[in-house]
Amino acid sequence: MSPTTSARTPRILACVLCQTRKVKCDRQSPCSNCVKAKVSCVPSTPAPARKRRRPNQDLQQRLARCEELLSEYATAKQPDTDDASQSPGDTWEPQGKLVADQSGGVKFMDSIVFSTIHDEIHAMRQILDGDDKDDDCSTSAEGLSPGYDAGLLLPNESPLDLKQLHPPPAHVFLLWQKFLDRVNPLTKVIHVPTLQPMVAEAATNIDSVPKNVEALLFSIYTMAAVSLSEEESMTVLGYPKRDAVARFSRGVRVALTRIDILKHYDLVILQALALYMTSLFRRYDRHAAWILNGVIVRMAQKIGLHRDGESLGLSPFDAEMRRRVWWQIIMLDTVYALMSGLGQSLLPRNWNTRTPHNINDADLYPSMTSIESREGPTDMIFILMQSEFSKLILQVPSLEVVILQNELASPEGPNPVEVAKVHKRVEELNDSLDKMLEKWCDLSMGPVHELAMEMRPTWLCKLREMVEPPRNQPEWGTEIQSPRDNLFKIAITSGEHGLRMIYAAQRTGQFMWFVLTHFQIEVFGFMLGQLSTRTSGQLVERAWAVTEETYTVYQDLFDLSIKPHLILAAHAMKAWKMREKVLRERNGSPPQPPAYIVRLDGQLAAYESKHHTPSGDTPVLNDLRLDPSKFSAGTPVNYVETWDQMLGFIDTGATDWDALPSTFVGDSQSQVPFADFTQPFGNYADGGNWM
């Protein structure tokens, strides 16, 4: 074959103008498009031939290694999980491994296979030319833009200038000191000597503070504001407590959103989240908060907090700080689960993080090579005591079963064998706490030691009450004959327990915020609703004593602009009308209303005056008002009983809330509608958006 016949016809390309305009070119010279446009037709030139890349031998070897590991995993024989001969102590726990991620942080993986594959793929990414630079995680403000999935947890408030939310320098140090005095002894998730220089830096130059530390500082400001009283907030900050908490809470949300915490998280972020979650008690919906805490548990698991740092080869300092944060998250998850009517949470299986050591922050430093608990008292006493209670709940599954069966108040009750086992563990806890307080508690060491000493008998009494079957209680067969009767008593003892804790906190002087934030408004509302139909008995007298003391302690319940408070007030007035009728028939004369009833009557009158319209669209509360003709002026009657029963968290999800409707029915001739109260206790106080 001749060269002329074998030569390939050259390919004619579209001209430059047609390529630019992305129109079809007839490939003539000049083309019709260029002739119409009266421009010069410039033929385009073919792009230079690309060099054929030779297979990267190292890359192919690593790919082959990944295939080999996956093949080994697929064909490996699974362990026999049904082997009954294996004792619990022989259960094998995977060691796990910390691996580096693309952003420079670390992630934890249980599977040795997948952690090895992760390392191989990470090395392969470094081999490949032209890695995507967008995968890098910058710690600068520009690099911390929120990702598309940040809205799953936090609202996008990026346009706000975060500097506007920071407190002025003088307030920074005041809030920091309040946090150290009132919050840190009860949380212990930060290391004060390490963080204090950052606080000073934030007061002078916030731009130089890392973004994760900035989020932590906002959480500290929030908790400090939560610990203030209304008077202190006006004196220290110059504006109301609610405004302070809202301002710093928003700072937390904005700071965390800009970091994009679903992708970029570390121990500092978890410290910030743990403190923020603590600030949510009583402020927001407890169910939503429990769900959010589940995400935090996953974050902690992803950086390996559920495995003791010592087994991961970390320094003693890092391992200890990780223990403190993990156990605080455990405590939060347990409390929110109980407040949501749930049992113990679904925490990661086979976690082995040890409890924190009994050691002061001053004795803990990054360069230390070993760590041991002190023999004497430290400021960790409250946290260590709290951890013992958490361990009991987590390690004794039958505890939940016994408590839930007790709430049913059935004649047979829980299995006596299981009850005996739980009683034994509770007494073991009592002995353990006795030894702990004897070794590590000293009342001269400050308020946190006083609080620990006060709380121990209260918590234990509550726990014993929870595990004691109703049939063994003195009211069984008389005042307790049904599950509703039992729930009424549970609500009463819950209130009594809360009041005991408040008086204990008052004696210590610094930790009132901690007790006040654990007030269970739904349980209190259920108790008030029952008082509208229950008129006699020791439980009724105790319930009225709890009601009076609760309104004395929680002064914010008189603020009827908050819908749940208005509903409680209506229940209290309706119950008092019933009690007034019974006492008048019993004693032959009308009783003198207590001071809190008189005050509620005045608040309801003001609310009625403000919201009543002729159209009847707003609540009408006249039927619940006091009748001045039925009592004379004088000293209000007080109803006080000795508190000898205490109980706390119950399965509020199992409670019958028929006593908390959005319409209150007085008698057959009057109804008191409450507009828009379709979810009276859903999102508390601040309404709607809980984040």
C-alpha positions as CSV (number, residue, x, y, z in Angstrom):
1,M,0.0,0.0,0.0
2,S,1.4,3.4,-1.0
3,P,2.1,6.1,1.5
4,T,-0.5,8.4,-0.1
5,T,-3.3,5.9,0.3
6,S,-2.4,5.1,3.9
7,A,-2.2,8.7,5.1
8,R,-5.0,9.7,7.5
9,T,-7.1,12.6,6.4
10,P,-6.5,15.5,8.9
11,R,-9.4,16.4,11.1
12,I,-10.9,19.9,10.5
13,L,-11.8,21.7,13.7
14,A,-14.4,24.4,14.3
15,C,-13.1,27.9,14.1
16,V,-12.2,29.9,17.2
17,L,-15.3,32.1,17.0
18,C,-17.8,29.2,16.8
19,Q,-16.0,27.5,19.7
20,T,-16.3,30.6,21.7
21,R,-20.0,31.2,20.9
22,K,-20.7,27.4,21.2
23,V,-22.5,27.3,17.8
24,K,-22.2,24.7,15.0
25,C,-19.4,25.5,12.5
26,D,-19.6,24.3,8.9
27,R,-15.9,23.9,9.0
28,Q,-15.3,25.9,5.8
29,S,-12.7,28.6,5.4
30,P,-14.1,31.1,6.0
31,C,-17.2,29.5,7.7
32,S,-20.7,30.9,7.2
33,N,-21.0,32.2,10.7
34,C,-17.8,34.4,10.4
35,V,-19.0,35.6,7.0
36,K,-22.3,36.8,8.5
37,A,-20.5,38.4,11.4
38,K,-18.1,40.0,9.0
39,V,-15.1,38.9,11.1
40,S,-11.9,37.1,10.2
41,C,-12.3,33.3,10.5
42,V,-9.4,31.9,12.5
43,P,-9.1,28.1,12.4
44,S,-8.5,26.5,15.8
45,T,-5.5,24.3,16.5
46,P,-5.7,20.9,18.2
47,A,-4.7,20.7,21.8
48,P,-1.3,19.0,22.3
49,A,-1.4,15.4,22.9
50,R,-1.4,14.5,26.6
51,K,1.3,12.3,27.9
52,R,0.0,8.9,28.9
53,R,0.6,8.6,32.7
54,R,2.4,5.6,33.7
55,P,0.6,3.6,36.5
56,N,1.9,4.7,39.8
57,Q,3.5,1.5,41.2
58,D,3.2,2.6,44.9
59,L,-0.5,3.5,44.4
60,Q,-1.3,0.2,42.8
61,Q,0.4,-1.6,45.6
62,R,-1.7,0.2,48.2
63,L,-4.9,-0.5,46.3
64,A,-3.9,-4.1,46.2
65,R,-3.3,-4.0,50.0
66,C,-6.8,-2.5,50.5
67,E,-8.3,-5.3,48.4
68,E,-6.4,-7.9,50.5
69,L,-7.6,-6.4,53.8
70,L,-11.2,-6.3,52.6
71,S,-11.0,-9.9,51.4
72,E,-9.6,-11.0,54.8
73,Y,-12.4,-9.2,56.5
74,A,-15.1,-10.8,54.3
75,T,-13.8,-14.3,54.7
76,A,-12.9,-14.1,58.4
77,K,-14.9,-16.4,60.7
78,Q,-17.2,-14.5,63.0
79,P,-16.9,-15.2,66.8
80,D,-19.6,-17.3,68.3
81,T,-21.7,-14.9,70.3
82,D,-24.0,-17.6,71.6
83,D,-21.3,-19.3,73.6
84,A,-23.0,-19.6,77.0
85,S,-19.8,-20.8,78.7
86,Q,-18.1,-17.5,78.2
87,S,-18.3,-15.4,81.4
88,P,-18.9,-11.7,81.3
89,G,-15.4,-11.1,82.6
90,D,-13.9,-12.9,79.6
91,T,-15.7,-10.7,77.1
92,W,-13.3,-9.5,74.5
93,E,-13.1,-5.8,73.9
94,P,-11.5,-4.4,70.7
95,Q,-8.6,-2.1,71.4
96,G,-9.4,0.4,68.7
97,K,-7.2,3.0,67.2
98,L,-7.0,6.8,66.7
99,V,-6.4,7.8,63.1
100,A,-5.7,11.1,61.5
101,D,-8.4,12.7,59.3
102,Q,-8.1,15.2,56.4
103,S,-8.6,18.2,58.6
104,G,-5.6,17.4,60.9
105,G,-7.8,16.1,63.7
106,V,-8.2,12.5,64.9
107,K,-11.0,10.0,64.6
108,F,-11.5,6.8,66.6
109,M,-12.2,3.4,64.9
110,D,-13.0,0.1,66.6
111,S,-12.2,-2.0,63.6
112,I,-8.5,-2.6,63.1
113,V,-9.3,-3.5,59.4
114,F,-11.0,-0.3,58.6
115,S,-8.5,1.8,60.6
116,T,-5.7,0.2,58.6
117,I,-7.6,0.8,55.3
118,H,-8.1,4.5,56.5
119,D,-4.3,4.8,56.8
120,E,-3.7,3.3,53.4
121,I,-6.2,5.6,51.7
122,H,-4.8,8.6,53.6
123,A,-1.4,7.7,52.2
124,M,-2.8,7.2,48.7
125,R,-4.3,10.7,48.8
126,Q,-0.9,12.1,49.4
127,I,0.5,10.2,46.4
128,L,-2.1,11.4,44.0
129,D,-1.2,14.6,42.2
130,G,-3.5,17.6,42.5
131,D,-5.3,16.8,45.8
132,D,-8.4,18.9,46.4
133,K,-7.2,21.8,48.5
134,D,-10.8,22.4,49.7
135,D,-10.5,19.4,51.9
136,D,-8.1,21.2,54.1
137,C,-9.4,22.6,57.4
138,S,-8.2,26.0,58.2
139,T,-8.3,27.4,61.7
140,S,-8.6,31.0,60.4
141,A,-11.9,32.8,60.4
142,E,-12.1,32.5,56.6
143,G,-11.6,28.8,56.6
144,L,-14.3,28.1,59.1
145,S,-17.3,28.8,57.0
146,P,-20.4,26.7,57.9
147,G,-21.1,23.6,55.8
148,Y,-24.3,22.5,54.2
149,D,-25.1,20.2,57.1
150,A,-24.5,22.5,60.0
151,G,-28.1,23.4,60.1
152,L,-29.0,20.0,61.3
153,L,-27.9,21.1,64.7
154,L,-27.6,24.9,64.8
155,P,-29.3,27.7,62.9
156,N,-27.2,29.6,60.4
157,E,-26.5,32.9,62.0
158,S,-23.2,33.6,60.1
159,P,-24.0,37.2,59.0
160,L,-23.9,38.4,62.6
161,D,-20.7,40.0,63.8
162,L,-19.6,37.7,66.6
163,K,-17.7,40.6,68.3
164,Q,-21.0,42.2,69.1
165,L,-21.9,39.4,71.4
166,H,-18.6,39.3,73.4
167,P,-18.8,40.9,76.8
168,P,-16.6,44.0,77.4
169,P,-13.2,43.2,79.1
170,A,-14.3,44.1,82.6
171,H,-17.3,41.7,82.3
172,V,-15.1,39.0,80.9
173,F,-13.1,38.7,84.2
174,L,-16.3,39.0,86.3
175,L,-18.0,36.2,84.4
176,W,-14.9,34.1,84.5
177,Q,-14.7,34.4,88.3
178,K,-18.4,33.6,88.7
179,F,-17.9,30.5,86.6
180,L,-14.9,29.4,88.7
181,D,-16.8,29.9,91.9
182,R,-20.2,28.5,91.0
183,V,-20.0,26.3,87.9
184,N,-16.6,24.8,87.5
185,P,-16.7,22.8,90.8
186,L,-19.9,21.0,89.6
187,T,-18.7,20.3,86.0
188,K,-14.8,20.2,85.9
189,V,-14.6,19.8,82.1
190,I,-11.9,22.5,81.7
191,H,-8.4,22.8,83.1
192,V,-8.3,26.3,84.7
193,P,-4.5,26.9,84.5
194,T,-4.4,26.1,80.8
195,L,-7.5,28.1,79.9
196,Q,-7.0,31.2,82.0
197,P,-4.3,32.8,79.7
198,M,-6.8,32.4,76.9
199,V,-9.4,34.3,78.9
200,A,-7.0,37.2,79.4
201,E,-6.2,37.1,75.7
202,A,-9.9,37.2,74.8
203,A,-10.4,40.3,77.0
204,T,-7.7,42.2,75.1
205,N,-7.6,40.7,71.6
206,I,-10.4,38.3,70.7
207,D,-9.1,38.0,67.1
208,S,-6.1,36.1,68.3
209,V,-8.2,33.4,70.1
210,P,-8.7,30.1,68.2
211,K,-12.3,29.7,67.0
212,N,-12.9,26.5,69.1
213,V,-11.7,28.3,72.2
214,E,-14.0,31.2,71.4
215,A,-17.0,28.8,71.4
216,L,-15.8,27.5,74.7
217,L,-15.6,31.0,76.2
218,F,-19.1,31.8,75.1
219,S,-20.3,28.6,76.8
220,I,-18.5,29.7,80.0
221,Y,-20.2,33.2,79.8
222,T,-23.5,31.5,79.3
223,M,-23.1,29.2,82.4
224,A,-21.9,32.2,84.4
225,A,-25.0,34.1,83.4
226,V,-27.2,31.2,84.4
227,S,-25.6,31.1,87.8
228,L,-26.5,34.8,88.5
229,S,-29.6,35.9,90.2
230,E,-31.7,38.7,88.7
231,E,-30.3,41.3,91.1
232,E,-26.7,40.1,90.4
233,S,-27.1,40.3,86.7
234,M,-28.3,43.9,86.9
235,T,-25.5,44.8,89.3
236,V,-22.7,43.0,87.5
237,L,-23.7,43.2,83.8
238,G,-26.2,46.1,83.8
239,Y,-29.0,44.2,82.0
240,P,-31.5,41.4,82.9
241,K,-30.4,37.8,83.4
242,R,-32.6,36.6,80.6
243,D,-31.0,39.0,78.1
244,A,-27.5,37.9,79.3
245,V,-28.2,34.2,78.9
246,A,-29.8,34.8,75.4
247,R,-26.9,36.9,74.3
248,F,-24.1,34.5,75.3
249,S,-26.2,31.5,74.2
250,R,-26.5,33.0,70.7
251,G,-22.7,33.5,70.8
252,V,-22.2,29.8,71.4
253,R,-24.5,28.9,68.5
254,V,-22.9,31.3,66.1
255,A,-19.4,30.3,67.0
256,L,-20.2,26.5,66.7
257,T,-22.0,27.1,63.4
258,R,-19.0,28.9,61.9
259,I,-16.7,26.0,62.9
260,D,-19.1,23.5,61.2
261,I,-19.0,21.2,64.1
262,L,-20.5,18.2,62.3
263,K,-17.2,18.0,60.4
264,H,-14.7,19.8,62.6
265,Y,-14.8,18.9,66.3
266,D,-12.2,18.2,69.0
267,L,-12.0,18.1,72.8
268,V,-12.4,21.8,73.1
269,I,-15.6,21.7,71.1
270,L,-16.9,19.0,73.3
271,Q,-16.1,21.0,76.4
272,A,-18.1,23.9,74.9
273,L,-21.0,21.6,74.1
274,A,-21.0,20.0,77.5
275,L,-21.3,23.3,79.2
276,Y,-23.9,24.5,76.8
277,M,-26.0,21.4,77.4
278,T,-25.8,22.1,81.1
279,S,-27.1,25.6,80.5
280,L,-30.2,24.2,78.8
281,F,-31.7,22.7,81.9
282,R,-35.2,24.2,82.4
283,R,-34.7,26.7,79.6
284,Y,-35.6,24.5,76.7
285,D,-37.4,21.3,75.7
286,R,-35.8,18.4,77.5
287,H,-36.6,15.9,74.8
288,A,-34.9,18.0,72.1
289,A,-31.9,18.6,74.4
290,W,-31.6,14.8,74.9
291,I,-31.6,14.2,71.2
292,L,-28.8,16.9,70.8
293,N,-26.8,15.2,73.5
294,G,-27.0,12.0,71.6
295,V,-25.2,13.8,68.7
296,I,-22.6,15.0,71.2
297,V,-22.1,11.4,72.4
298,R,-21.4,10.4,68.8
299,M,-18.9,13.2,68.5
300,A,-17.2,12.0,71.7
301,Q,-17.2,8.5,70.4
302,K,-15.7,9.6,67.1
303,I,-12.6,11.1,68.8
304,G,-12.3,8.1,71.1
305,L,-13.5,9.5,74.4
306,H,-15.2,6.2,75.1
307,R,-11.8,4.5,75.3
308,D,-9.4,5.4,78.1
309,G,-6.7,7.6,76.8
310,E,-4.0,5.6,78.6
311,S,-4.8,2.6,76.4
312,L,-4.6,4.8,73.3
313,G,-1.1,5.9,74.2
314,L,-2.0,9.5,75.1
315,S,-0.2,11.6,77.7
316,P,-1.5,11.4,81.4
317,F,-2.8,15.0,81.1
318,D,-4.7,14.4,77.8
319,A,-6.1,11.1,79.1
320,E,-7.3,12.7,82.3
321,M,-9.0,15.7,80.6
322,R,-10.7,13.3,78.2
323,R,-12.0,11.3,81.2
324,R,-13.5,14.4,82.7
325,V,-15.3,15.4,79.5
326,W,-16.6,11.9,78.8
327,W,-18.1,11.4,82.3
328,Q,-19.7,14.8,82.2
329,I,-21.3,13.8,78.9
330,I,-22.4,10.5,80.5
331,M,-24.0,12.4,83.4
332,L,-25.8,14.8,81.0
333,D,-27.1,11.9,78.9
334,T,-28.3,10.1,82.0
335,V,-30.1,13.1,83.4
336,Y,-31.7,14.1,80.1
337,A,-32.8,10.5,79.5
338,L,-34.5,10.4,82.9
339,M,-36.1,13.8,82.5
340,S,-37.4,12.6,79.1
341,G,-39.0,9.5,80.6
342,L,-36.4,7.2,79.2
343,G,-34.2,4.6,80.8
344,Q,-30.4,4.5,80.4
345,S,-29.2,5.8,77.1
346,L,-27.8,3.7,74.2
347,L,-24.2,4.6,74.9
348,P,-21.4,3.0,72.9
349,R,-20.8,-0.7,73.8
350,N,-17.6,-1.8,75.4
351,W,-16.5,1.7,76.5
352,N,-13.8,1.5,79.1
353,T,-13.0,5.1,80.0
354,R,-12.0,5.2,83.7
355,T,-13.5,7.7,86.1
356,P,-11.4,10.9,86.7
357,H,-8.7,10.9,89.3
358,N,-9.1,12.7,92.6
359,I,-6.7,15.5,91.7
360,N,-6.8,19.3,91.7
361,D,-6.2,21.3,88.6
362,A,-3.1,22.8,90.1
363,D,-1.6,19.3,90.3
364,L,-2.5,18.5,86.7
365,Y,-0.2,19.8,83.9
366,P,0.6,18.9,80.3
367,S,4.2,17.8,80.8
368,M,3.4,15.3,83.7
369,T,4.6,11.7,83.0
370,S,2.3,9.9,85.5
371,I,-0.9,10.6,87.4
372,E,-2.2,9.3,90.7
373,S,-5.2,10.3,92.9
374,R,-4.5,12.3,96.0
375,E,-5.3,10.7,99.3
376,G,-6.8,13.9,100.8
377,P,-9.7,16.2,99.8
378,T,-9.7,17.9,96.4
379,D,-12.2,20.0,94.4
380,M,-13.2,16.9,92.4
381,I,-15.4,15.5,95.2
382,F,-18.8,16.4,93.8
383,I,-17.9,15.1,90.3
384,L,-16.6,11.8,91.7
385,M,-19.7,11.3,93.8
386,Q,-21.9,12.1,90.8
387,S,-19.9,9.5,88.8
388,E,-20.7,6.8,91.3
389,F,-24.4,7.4,90.9
390,S,-24.1,7.4,87.1
391,K,-22.2,4.1,87.2
392,L,-25.0,2.5,89.2
393,I,-27.6,3.5,86.6
394,L,-25.4,2.3,83.8
395,Q,-24.1,-0.9,85.3
396,V,-27.4,-2.2,86.8
397,P,-29.9,-2.8,84.0
398,S,-32.4,-4.3,86.5
399,L,-32.6,-0.9,88.2
400,E,-34.6,0.5,85.4
401,V,-36.9,-2.5,85.2
402,V,-37.7,-2.3,89.0
403,I,-38.4,1.5,88.8
404,L,-40.7,1.2,85.8
405,Q,-42.6,-1.7,87.3
406,N,-42.9,0.2,90.6
407,E,-44.6,3.0,88.7
408,L,-47.3,0.7,87.4
409,A,-48.3,0.0,91.1
410,S,-49.6,-3.5,90.3
411,P,-50.3,-5.8,93.2
412,E,-47.6,-8.3,92.2
413,G,-44.9,-5.6,91.6
414,P,-41.4,-6.4,90.3
415,N,-39.6,-9.7,90.8
416,P,-38.6,-9.8,94.5
417,V,-35.2,-11.3,93.5
418,E,-34.5,-8.4,91.3
419,V,-35.6,-5.9,93.9
420,A,-33.2,-7.6,96.4
421,K,-30.3,-7.3,93.9
422,V,-31.0,-3.6,93.4
423,H,-31.3,-3.0,97.1
424,K,-27.9,-4.6,97.6
425,R,-26.3,-2.5,94.9
426,V,-27.8,0.7,96.5
427,E,-26.4,-0.2,99.8
428,E,-23.0,-1.0,98.2
429,L,-23.2,2.5,96.7
430,N,-23.9,3.9,100.2
431,D,-20.8,2.2,101.5
432,S,-18.7,3.4,98.6
433,L,-19.9,7.0,99.1
434,D,-19.2,6.8,102.9
435,K,-15.6,5.8,102.2
436,M,-15.2,8.4,99.5
437,L,-16.5,11.2,101.7
438,E,-14.4,10.0,104.6
439,K,-11.2,10.1,102.5
440,W,-11.8,13.0,100.2
441,C,-14.3,15.4,101.8
442,D,-13.4,18.2,104.1
443,L,-16.0,20.8,105.0
444,S,-13.3,23.4,105.6
445,M,-12.3,23.1,101.9
446,G,-15.2,25.2,100.7
447,P,-18.8,25.1,99.5
448,V,-18.5,22.2,97.1
449,H,-17.6,19.9,99.9
450,E,-20.5,21.1,101.9
451,L,-22.8,20.5,98.9
452,A,-21.4,17.0,98.4
453,M,-22.1,16.2,102.1
454,E,-25.6,17.6,101.9
455,M,-26.6,15.9,98.7
456,R,-25.4,12.4,99.5
457,P,-28.3,11.5,102.0
458,T,-30.8,13.3,99.8
459,W,-29.8,11.4,96.6
460,L,-29.7,8.0,98.5
461,C,-33.1,8.5,100.1
462,K,-34.5,9.4,96.7
463,L,-32.9,6.2,95.2
464,R,-34.3,4.0,97.9
465,E,-37.7,5.4,97.4
466,M,-37.6,4.7,93.7
467,V,-36.7,1.1,94.1
468,E,-39.1,0.3,96.9
469,P,-42.3,-1.4,95.6
470,P,-45.5,0.5,96.3
471,R,-46.9,-2.5,98.1
472,N,-44.2,-2.1,100.8
473,Q,-45.1,1.6,101.4
474,P,-47.4,2.8,104.2
475,E,-50.0,4.3,101.8
476,W,-50.5,1.0,100.0
477,G,-54.2,-0.1,100.2
478,T,-55.4,3.2,101.6
479,E,-54.3,6.2,99.6
480,I,-52.5,4.2,96.9
481,Q,-54.9,1.9,95.1
482,S,-54.2,2.6,91.4
483,P,-51.3,3.7,89.1
484,R,-52.7,7.3,89.2
485,D,-52.6,7.3,93.0
486,N,-49.0,6.1,92.8
487,L,-48.1,8.8,90.3
488,F,-49.6,11.4,92.6
489,K,-47.3,10.3,95.4
490,I,-44.3,10.2,93.0
491,A,-45.1,13.8,92.0
492,I,-45.3,14.8,95.7
493,T,-42.1,13.2,96.7
494,S,-40.4,14.6,93.6
495,G,-41.3,18.1,94.8
496,E,-40.2,17.3,98.3
497,H,-36.9,16.1,97.1
498,G,-36.4,19.2,94.9
499,L,-37.1,21.5,97.9
500,R,-34.7,19.5,100.1
501,M,-32.0,20.1,97.5
502,I,-32.8,23.8,97.3
503,Y,-32.4,24.2,101.1
504,A,-29.2,22.3,101.0
505,A,-27.9,24.6,98.2
506,Q,-29.0,27.6,100.2
507,R,-26.8,26.5,103.1
508,T,-23.8,26.3,100.8
509,G,-24.5,29.7,99.3
510,Q,-23.1,29.3,95.7
511,F,-24.9,26.6,93.9
512,M,-28.6,27.6,93.9
513,W,-28.6,27.7,90.1
514,F,-27.7,24.0,89.9
515,V,-30.8,23.0,91.9
516,L,-33.2,25.6,90.4
517,T,-32.5,24.4,86.9
518,H,-33.6,20.9,87.7
519,F,-37.2,21.9,88.6
520,Q,-39.6,19.6,86.8
521,I,-42.5,21.8,85.9
522,E,-44.6,19.1,84.3
523,V,-44.5,16.9,87.4
524,F,-45.5,19.9,89.5
525,G,-48.4,20.6,87.1
526,F,-49.6,17.1,87.3
527,M,-49.7,17.3,91.1
528,L,-51.7,20.6,91.0
529,G,-54.1,19.0,88.6
530,Q,-54.7,16.1,90.9
531,L,-55.5,18.5,93.8
532,S,-58.6,19.7,91.9
533,T,-60.2,16.3,92.6
534,R,-58.3,15.0,95.7
535,T,-59.5,16.6,98.9
536,S,-58.4,14.6,101.9
537,G,-55.6,12.4,103.2
538,Q,-51.9,12.7,104.2
539,L,-50.8,12.8,100.5
540,V,-53.1,15.8,99.8
541,E,-51.7,17.7,102.9
542,R,-48.2,17.0,101.7
543,A,-49.1,18.2,98.2
544,W,-50.4,21.5,99.5
545,A,-47.2,22.0,101.5
546,V,-45.1,21.3,98.4
547,T,-47.2,23.8,96.4
548,E,-46.8,26.6,98.9
549,E,-43.1,26.1,99.3
550,T,-42.6,25.8,95.6
551,Y,-44.2,29.1,94.9
552,T,-42.1,30.6,97.7
553,V,-38.9,29.4,96.2
554,Y,-39.6,29.7,92.4
555,Q,-40.7,33.3,92.3
556,D,-40.6,33.3,88.5
557,L,-43.8,31.1,88.6
558,F,-45.7,34.3,89.3
559,D,-44.8,35.7,85.8
560,L,-47.9,34.7,84.0
561,S,-46.7,36.1,80.7
562,I,-45.1,32.6,80.3
563,K,-47.8,30.2,79.2
564,P,-46.8,27.2,81.4
565,H,-46.9,29.5,84.5
566,L,-50.4,30.7,83.5
567,I,-51.6,27.2,83.3
568,L,-50.1,26.3,86.7
569,A,-51.7,29.4,88.2
570,A,-55.1,28.3,86.8
571,H,-54.7,24.8,88.2
572,A,-53.6,26.2,91.6
573,M,-56.6,28.5,91.8
574,K,-59.0,25.8,90.7
575,A,-57.6,23.4,93.3
576,W,-57.8,26.1,96.0
577,K,-61.5,26.6,95.2
578,M,-62.1,22.9,95.8
579,R,-60.0,23.0,99.0
580,E,-61.8,26.1,100.2
581,K,-65.1,24.4,99.9
582,V,-64.0,21.3,101.7
583,L,-62.4,23.2,104.6
584,R,-65.4,25.5,105.0
585,E,-67.7,22.4,105.3
586,R,-65.3,20.7,107.7
587,N,-64.6,23.7,110.0
588,G,-67.8,25.7,109.6
589,S,-66.0,28.9,108.5
590,P,-64.2,29.9,105.3
591,P,-60.4,29.4,105.4
592,Q,-57.9,32.2,105.0
593,P,-56.1,31.8,101.6
594,P,-52.3,31.4,101.8
595,A,-50.2,34.4,100.6
596,Y,-49.2,32.7,97.3
597,I,-52.9,32.2,96.4
598,V,-53.7,35.8,97.1
599,R,-50.8,36.9,94.9
600,L,-51.8,34.5,92.1
601,D,-55.3,35.9,92.3
602,G,-53.9,39.4,91.8
603,Q,-51.7,38.3,88.9
604,L,-54.7,36.6,87.3
605,A,-56.7,39.7,87.7
606,A,-54.0,41.7,85.9
607,Y,-53.8,39.1,83.2
608,E,-57.6,39.1,82.7
609,S,-57.7,42.9,82.6
610,K,-54.9,43.0,80.0
611,H,-56.2,40.2,77.7
612,H,-60.0,40.3,78.0
613,T,-61.9,41.6,75.0
614,P,-65.6,41.7,74.3
615,S,-65.2,39.3,71.5
616,G,-64.2,36.6,74.0
617,D,-61.1,35.5,72.0
618,T,-58.8,35.7,75.0
619,P,-59.0,33.7,78.3
620,V,-61.6,34.6,80.9
621,L,-60.4,33.8,84.4
622,N,-63.1,35.3,86.6
623,D,-64.4,31.8,87.5
624,L,-61.1,31.0,89.2
625,R,-60.8,34.2,91.1
626,L,-61.1,34.5,94.9
627,D,-64.5,35.5,96.4
628,P,-63.7,38.3,99.0
629,S,-67.0,37.7,100.7
630,K,-66.0,34.2,101.7
631,F,-62.9,35.1,103.8
632,S,-61.9,37.9,106.1
633,A,-58.7,39.8,106.4
634,G,-56.0,38.3,108.5
635,T,-52.9,36.2,108.5
636,P,-52.8,33.7,105.6
637,V,-53.0,30.0,106.7
638,N,-49.9,28.0,106.1
639,Y,-50.0,24.2,105.5
640,V,-46.7,22.6,106.4
641,E,-46.0,19.0,106.8
642,T,-42.8,17.1,107.7
643,W,-40.9,16.0,104.6
644,D,-39.8,12.4,105.1
645,Q,-40.2,11.1,101.6
646,M,-38.2,12.1,98.6
647,L,-38.2,11.1,94.9
648,G,-36.9,12.7,91.8
649,F,-36.9,11.8,88.2
650,I,-39.8,9.7,86.9
651,D,-41.0,8.5,83.6
652,T,-42.9,11.7,82.7
653,G,-43.7,10.3,79.3
654,A,-45.8,7.6,81.1
655,T,-47.7,10.2,83.1
656,D,-51.4,10.8,82.3
657,W,-51.6,14.5,81.5
658,D,-55.4,14.7,81.4
659,A,-55.1,17.0,84.3
660,L,-53.2,19.5,82.1
661,P,-55.6,20.3,79.3
662,S,-55.7,23.5,77.3
663,T,-59.3,24.1,78.6
664,F,-60.0,24.1,82.3
665,V,-63.5,23.0,83.3
666,G,-64.7,24.3,86.6
667,D,-68.3,23.2,87.0
668,S,-71.1,22.3,84.6
669,Q,-71.8,26.0,84.1
670,S,-68.4,27.5,83.4
671,Q,-65.5,26.8,81.1
672,V,-62.2,28.7,81.1
673,P,-60.6,28.4,77.6
674,F,-56.9,29.1,77.0
675,A,-56.2,30.1,73.5
676,D,-53.2,28.5,71.6
677,F,-52.2,26.3,74.5
678,T,-51.9,23.2,72.2
679,Q,-48.5,22.3,73.7
680,P,-48.3,23.9,77.1
681,F,-45.1,22.3,78.2
682,G,-43.3,21.7,75.0
683,N,-40.8,24.5,74.4
684,Y,-40.5,26.1,77.8
685,A,-40.2,29.8,78.6
686,D,-38.4,31.1,75.5
687,G,-40.9,29.4,73.2
688,G,-40.4,27.8,69.9
689,N,-36.7,27.7,68.9
690,W,-34.8,25.7,71.5
691,M,-31.5,26.3,69.8
